[in-house]
Amino acid sequence: MIKDTSGRAASLDARPTRRAQRATALDDTTPDGRAAPDSSLRDELAIERTRLAIERTVLAHVRTGLAFAAAGISVPYLVDDPFVVSISRIVTGLGAIGIAVGIGRFIYASRRINALTDDRAR
């Protein structure tokens, strides 16, 4: 039990929460006690992390699209069924669409980030 200066039981609400303690600690220092980097460096690192995440996402889109396209192209050579051939054409088209969507999203996101960083530089 926590007691205040008069000896009475103090309310637990008077103590800062662990989350609040961590938030203030994170603002002032790093976990090992060093001074925290300034906000401009943190912002630059956050932008760089976002750029890397966008690159990973486009690579995942392209990888998945290529897998679909490869499956769609190779299946007709293995099976002569007309239904399977038509499905493989659809799968090939979906692969091409996936690649196009991934590249389009990459271009869109890159332009948005570049616009944000250009606005911040001014």
C-alpha positions, 0 to 999 in steps of 0.5 A, spaced: 500 500 500 502 506 498 501 512 503 502 519 502 505 524 507 500 524 512 500 517 513 493 516 509 493 511 503 494 514 497 490 513 491 493 509 486 491 514 480 496 519 483 502 515 481 504 515 473 502 509 469 508 505 467 506 507 460 507 514 461 514 513 465 516 509 459 513 515 454 517 520 458 523 516 458 523 515 451 523 522 449 529 524 453 534 518 453 535 511 449 534 505 453 542 504 454 541 511 457 544 515 452 541 522 449 535 521 444 536 523 437 533 530 435 526 529 431 529 531 425 533 525 425 528 521 427 523 523 421 529 522 416 529 515 419 522 514 419 522 516 412 527 511 410 524 506 413 517 507 409 521 507 403 524 500 404 517 498 406 515 500 399 520 497 396 519 490 400 511 491 398 513 492 390 518 486 390 512 482 393 507 484 388 512 482 383 514 476 386 507 473 386 505 476 379 511 472 376 509 466 380 502 466 377 504 468 370 509 462 370 504 457 373 499 460 367 504 459 362 507 452 364 500 449 366 498 448 358 504 444 356 503 439 362 495 438 361 491 438 354 484 440 357 481 446 354 478 448 360 485 448 364 488 452 358 483 457 359 484 457 366 491 458 365 490 464 361 486 467 366 492 466 371 497 469 367 493 475 366 492 475 373 499 475 374 500 481 369 495 485 373 499 483 379 505 486 377 502 492 374 498 494 380 505 493 384 509 497 380 503 502 380 503 503 387 510 503 388 510 509 383 504 512 387 507 511 394 514 514 392 511 520 389 507 521 395 513 521 399 518 525 395 512 530 395 512 530 403 520 530 403 520 536 398 515 540 402 518 539 409 525 541 406 522 548 404 
